[in-house]
Amino acid sequence: MRLEIRGVEKLSWRERQVVALKESGHSTEAIAQRLGISEGTIATLYNRARKKGYEVVLIIDGDPLGIGGDVDLDQDLE
């Protein structure tokens, strides 16, 4: 399983760092400590990135939900 951020080209380097960590579930406090900047700056960068627009997509490799294989999807619609 991996996280993909679409629209990342619109974001600054620092915004990318904050978004990647925030969307991976890290707290504002943990991100601030890791990047060596204040929690207020983290909030500003995150809000600025959200205004610029990006999309987070979760990519699940394989078939962990058990819905793949040789299933005929058209058959379910009949």
Buried (B, 14 or more C-beta within 10 A) or exposed (E): EEEEBEEBEEBEEBBBBBBBBBBEEBEBEBBBEEBEBEBEBBBBBBEBBEEBEBEBEEEEEEEEEEEEEEEEEEEEEE
